[in-house]
Amino acid sequence: MAEDIPEETALQVVATAGSEPEADVIRQRLESAGISSVAQRTIGGPEWGASGSRYVYVRAHDLERARDLLGLTGTESDSGDLSSGR
């Protein structure tokens, strides 16, 4: 039930990676700055091994700091929300 998740702990997409290794690099960079993240395969991509794009999610309260760290603006990263099923 997404509506039961407090906004500050809801997950937001901070970046889209082209593959699992790329998502791992993004996650390691975030982790080195103390930002927890998780990667999930995007819908519609190949389902084999490490290929296929991934969304990298962070908690909503870390989103702006994560974007700054990765050098992204709001228009360059996806605005999906895991709690709303996107």
N, C-alpha and C positions, 0 to 999 in steps of 0.2 A: 504494500500500500504506500505508494509514493507520497501521498499527501500527509502521511504520518512522519516523514523524515524531516527533521529540523533543517531549515534552509542553510545554516552555517556548516552542516555536515553532509549536505547533498553533494554528489559528485558532478563536476562540470568538465567538459572536454577542453583541454588546454592546447592540444596539438593532434595532428593526424600524421602518423608515420607510414612510410611506404612498405615496411616489412617488420617482422619481429625484432631483428637485430637493431634496426633504426629506433624502434620503440624502446628497446633496452638502453640505448645510449641516452635518449631523452630522459628516461626514468632515472638513470644513474646521475645525470646532471642535476635533476630535481632533488634526488636523495642527498647529494653532496651539500645542498643548500638547506637541508632539513625539511623538505616538502615531500610528504608521502604521495605516491601515485600508483595507479594501476592501469594496465593496458588491456584492451579487449579488441578482438577482431571486428572490423567493420562488416556490415551486412553487404552481401553481394559480391564479395571478393572470393578468390580461390580458397579452397579448404585444405590445401596440402602443406604440411610442415610449417616452416617459418615464412613462407611467401604470403602475400596479401597484406593489405593495409590494416592498420590498427589505430584506434582512438586511444589517446593517453588522457586519463582522468585525474583530477586533483579535487580536494575539498573546495567548496565554494569560497570559503574564507582565504584560501591560498591562491585563488585563481589569478588575481592581479599580480601578485609577487612572482608567480610561476611564469606568467606572460613576459614580465620584465626580464626575468632571468634568461628566458629563451629568446629574447629579442623580438617578441611577437606583439602585434597590436590586436585589438578586438576583432578586426576584419580578417586577419590572417589565420586565426585559429577557429576551429569549429565552436559553435555555441550550444552543442548538444548537452542534455542533462540526463544522466543515467537514471535518476529517480523518476523521470517522466517517460522513460522507455525509449528515448532517442539514442 
